[in-house]
Amino acid sequence: MLIPAIPTASTLISDQAGRVDFLASPYYEDSLVTIINADCRDVMPRLPRGLVVTDPPYNIGYHYDGYKDRLTAEEYQELIRVACPLPCVLIHYAENLCALSWTLEEIPQKMVAWVYPSNTARQWRGIGWWGCKPDFKKDGQAYRNPTDKRIRERIARGERARRYDWWEIDQVKNVSEEKTQHPCQIPTEVMLRILKITDCQLVIDPFAGSGTTLVAAKQLGIRSIGIERCPKYCSIAANRCASEFVGLATDSRSQL
């Protein structure tokens, strides 16, 4: 059962105009997560500086509740400019990531391919870092050539390979355990990998959706703010964050 909105007095955000609104009473809040039910264009200019990590709407006419995913090119560019100030990490189709470099007036510091074999025409998306640079040594993975003599010695010492820039992670499908009622849910593993290799003390997701970014940040013990204009999606995100235990992935991060 989805939890209802939880009005609380946020100590993280202050409204300089002295108004009592969604900033003073967020939709949901706990020790690490704040969810705000609003249009991100109204909220982002009033938030503290943090690392924006998001999978924005792709402007391809997708069917979201409460949002028209078919803006003009100029409207979409302005949305991204306001919602995604640097430093930011964005997930998008490769062609759109190139266009976003023009929108953000900067080339990305790094790009990763997120690959997902599926029954769709597109089999991968890009992840780009603007105004920040990931450190792939902060997250390890198994070596691809474990029979090599030198690699065997490293494995015997408990070493792991650094994270590669080619991530094979299945999409969240109808049969996935983490699947919610949100129509376009990002796998938690994608957001965990991004946050493990990117330094940040505060994560901001202006298009929070089902709350995957917030869940990943909470697992790592990182403070996060999610903004979502659809109350239904806010409820899904709040339910996931309320059910999440702090520190599920913190220990693994500290050992990297």
C-alpha positions as CSV (number, residue, x, y, z in Angstrom):
1,M,0.0,0.0,0.0
2,L,1.4,3.4,-0.9
3,I,1.9,5.8,2.0
4,P,0.1,9.2,2.0
5,A,1.8,12.6,1.8
6,I,3.7,13.4,4.9
7,P,3.8,17.1,5.6
8,T,6.9,18.0,7.6
9,A,8.9,21.2,8.4
10,S,12.0,21.0,6.2
11,T,15.2,22.5,7.8
12,L,17.1,22.0,4.6
13,I,15.2,24.5,2.4
14,S,14.3,28.1,3.3
15,D,12.0,30.4,1.3
16,Q,13.5,33.8,1.3
17,A,10.1,35.4,0.5
18,G,8.8,34.0,3.7
19,R,6.0,32.1,2.0
20,V,4.6,28.8,3.3
21,D,4.4,26.4,0.4
22,F,5.8,23.1,-0.9
23,L,9.3,24.0,0.2
24,A,8.2,24.4,3.8
25,S,6.0,21.3,3.7
26,P,7.5,18.7,1.4
27,Y,5.5,15.7,0.2
28,Y,7.8,13.3,2.1
29,E,10.9,13.7,4.3
30,D,13.1,11.4,6.4
31,S,16.6,11.7,7.7
32,L,18.1,11.5,4.2
33,V,15.4,12.0,1.7
34,T,13.1,15.0,0.8
35,I,10.5,14.7,-1.9
36,I,8.8,17.8,-3.2
37,N,5.6,17.7,-5.2
38,A,6.0,20.6,-7.7
39,D,7.3,21.6,-11.1
40,C,11.1,21.5,-10.9
41,R,11.3,24.9,-12.8
42,D,9.7,26.5,-9.7
43,V,11.9,24.7,-7.2
44,M,15.4,24.4,-8.6
45,P,16.4,28.1,-8.4
46,R,15.6,28.0,-4.7
47,L,17.6,24.8,-3.7
48,P,21.1,24.6,-2.3
49,R,23.9,23.6,-4.6
50,G,24.2,19.8,-5.1
51,L,24.9,17.2,-7.8
52,V,22.0,16.8,-10.2
53,V,21.5,13.2,-11.2
54,T,18.5,12.4,-13.3
55,D,16.9,10.6,-16.2
56,P,14.9,13.5,-17.6
57,P,11.8,13.1,-19.9
58,Y,13.1,12.5,-23.4
59,N,10.6,14.8,-25.2
60,I,9.5,11.9,-27.5
61,G,5.8,12.0,-26.7
62,Y,5.9,9.3,-23.9
63,H,2.7,9.0,-21.8
64,Y,3.4,10.4,-18.4
65,D,0.7,11.3,-15.9
66,G,0.5,15.1,-15.6
67,Y,3.2,16.0,-18.1
68,K,3.2,16.7,-21.8
69,D,6.3,15.0,-23.2
70,R,6.2,16.9,-26.5
71,L,7.7,20.4,-25.9
72,T,9.1,22.6,-28.6
73,A,12.9,22.4,-29.0
74,E,13.2,25.8,-27.4
75,E,10.9,24.8,-24.5
76,Y,12.8,21.6,-23.9
77,Q,16.2,23.3,-23.9
78,E,15.0,25.9,-21.4
79,L,13.6,23.0,-19.2
80,I,17.0,21.3,-19.1
81,R,18.9,24.6,-18.5
82,V,16.7,25.4,-15.4
83,A,16.4,21.8,-14.1
84,C,19.9,20.6,-14.6
85,P,22.5,23.2,-13.5
86,L,26.1,22.0,-13.4
87,P,27.4,19.8,-11.9
88,C,25.0,17.2,-13.3
89,V,24.9,13.6,-14.5
90,L,22.2,12.9,-17.2
91,I,20.9,9.8,-18.8
92,H,19.6,10.1,-22.3
93,Y,19.8,8.7,-25.8
94,A,23.2,9.3,-27.3
95,E,22.0,11.8,-30.0
96,N,20.2,13.8,-27.3
97,L,23.3,13.8,-25.1
98,C,25.2,15.5,-27.9
99,A,22.4,18.1,-28.2
100,L,22.5,18.7,-24.4
101,S,26.1,19.7,-24.7
102,W,24.9,22.6,-26.7
103,T,22.1,23.3,-24.3
104,L,24.4,23.2,-21.2
105,E,27.2,25.1,-23.1
106,E,29.8,22.6,-22.1
107,I,31.1,19.2,-23.2
108,P,30.8,16.3,-20.8
109,Q,33.8,15.3,-18.7
110,K,32.9,11.6,-19.2
111,M,30.4,9.4,-21.0
112,V,29.3,5.8,-20.3
113,A,27.2,3.4,-22.3
114,W,24.4,1.7,-20.4
115,V,23.5,-1.4,-22.5
116,Y,20.3,-3.4,-22.0
117,P,19.5,-6.3,-24.4
118,S,15.7,-6.1,-25.0
119,N,13.0,-6.4,-27.7
120,T,13.2,-2.7,-28.5
121,A,14.9,-0.9,-31.4
122,R,17.2,1.0,-29.0
123,Q,19.6,-1.2,-27.0
124,W,21.5,1.4,-25.0
125,R,21.5,4.9,-23.6
126,G,24.3,7.2,-22.7
127,I,25.3,8.7,-19.3
128,G,27.1,12.0,-19.3
129,W,28.9,13.9,-16.6
130,W,28.9,17.7,-16.9
131,G,30.9,19.9,-14.6
132,C,32.2,16.9,-12.7
133,K,34.2,13.8,-13.4
134,P,33.7,10.3,-12.1
135,D,36.5,8.2,-10.5
136,F,36.1,4.7,-11.8
137,K,38.6,3.4,-9.2
138,K,36.0,4.0,-6.5
139,D,33.8,1.1,-7.7
140,G,35.2,-2.3,-8.5
141,Q,34.0,-5.3,-10.6
142,A,35.3,-8.8,-11.5
143,Y,38.2,-9.0,-13.9
144,R,37.3,-10.1,-17.4
145,N,40.5,-12.3,-17.8
146,P,40.7,-14.2,-14.4
147,T,42.9,-17.0,-15.9
148,D,45.8,-14.5,-16.7
149,K,48.7,-15.1,-14.3
150,R,49.0,-11.5,-13.2
151,I,45.2,-11.2,-12.7
152,R,45.2,-14.4,-10.7
153,E,47.7,-12.8,-8.3
154,R,45.6,-9.7,-8.0
155,I,42.5,-11.7,-7.3
156,A,44.4,-13.7,-4.7
157,R,45.2,-10.3,-3.0
158,G,41.5,-9.5,-3.0
159,E,41.8,-6.9,-5.7
160,R,39.1,-6.1,-8.3
161,A,39.1,-4.4,-11.7
162,R,38.1,-0.7,-11.8
163,R,34.6,-0.1,-13.2
164,Y,34.5,0.0,-17.0
165,D,32.6,2.5,-19.1
166,W,30.3,-0.2,-20.6
167,W,27.5,-1.1,-18.2
168,E,25.3,-4.1,-19.0
169,I,22.2,-3.7,-16.8
170,D,18.8,-5.0,-17.7
171,Q,15.9,-2.5,-17.9
172,V,13.2,-2.6,-15.2
173,K,10.7,-4.9,-16.9
174,N,7.2,-6.1,-15.8
175,V,8.8,-9.2,-14.2
176,S,11.5,-7.2,-12.3
177,E,11.3,-7.4,-8.5
178,E,11.8,-3.6,-8.2
179,K,9.0,-2.8,-10.8
180,T,6.5,-0.1,-9.7
181,Q,3.5,1.5,-11.4
182,H,5.8,4.1,-12.9
183,P,5.9,3.6,-16.7
184,C,9.6,4.4,-17.2
185,Q,11.6,3.2,-14.2
186,I,15.4,3.3,-14.1
187,P,17.2,0.3,-12.5
188,T,18.5,1.1,-9.1
189,E,21.9,-0.4,-10.1
190,V,22.4,2.3,-12.7
191,M,22.0,5.1,-10.1
192,L,24.1,3.2,-7.5
193,R,27.0,3.0,-10.0
194,I,26.8,6.7,-10.8
195,L,26.8,7.7,-7.2
196,K,29.6,5.4,-6.1
197,I,32.0,6.9,-8.6
198,T,30.9,10.6,-8.3
199,D,31.7,12.7,-5.3
200,C,28.7,14.4,-3.8
201,Q,27.2,15.3,-0.4
202,L,23.8,16.3,-1.8
203,V,22.0,14.6,-4.7
204,I,19.1,16.4,-6.5
205,D,16.8,14.7,-9.0
206,P,14.5,17.3,-10.6
207,F,12.5,14.5,-12.4
208,A,12.3,12.1,-9.5
209,G,9.7,9.8,-11.0
210,S,9.6,6.5,-9.1
211,G,12.4,7.7,-6.8
212,T,15.2,5.4,-8.0
213,T,17.9,8.1,-7.6
214,L,16.6,8.8,-4.0
215,V,16.6,5.1,-3.1
216,A,20.2,4.7,-4.4
217,A,21.4,7.7,-2.5
218,K,19.7,6.5,0.7
219,Q,21.4,3.1,0.4
220,L,24.7,4.9,0.2
221,G,23.9,7.2,3.1
222,I,23.8,10.4,0.9
223,R,21.3,13.2,1.4
224,S,19.0,13.7,-1.5
225,I,16.1,15.9,-2.8
226,G,13.7,14.7,-5.4
227,I,11.2,16.9,-7.3
228,E,8.2,15.4,-9.0
229,R,5.1,17.1,-10.3
230,C,2.8,14.1,-10.4
231,P,1.3,13.2,-7.0
232,K,0.9,9.5,-8.0
233,Y,4.6,9.2,-8.8
234,C,5.5,11.1,-5.5
235,S,3.5,8.5,-3.6
236,I,5.4,5.7,-5.4
237,A,8.8,7.3,-4.6
238,A,7.8,8.1,-1.0
239,N,6.7,4.5,-0.4
240,R,10.1,3.2,-1.8
241,C,12.1,5.6,0.3
242,A,10.2,4.9,3.5
243,S,10.8,1.2,3.0
244,E,14.5,1.6,2.3
245,F,17.0,0.9,5.1
246,V,20.0,3.2,5.5
247,G,23.4,1.6,4.9
248,L,22.5,-1.3,2.6
249,A,25.3,-0.4,0.2
250,T,27.4,1.9,2.5
251,D,29.8,-0.9,3.6
252,S,30.5,-2.0,0.1
253,R,31.3,1.5,-0.9
254,S,33.8,2.0,2.0
255,Q,35.7,-1.1,0.9
256,L,36.4,0.2,-2.6
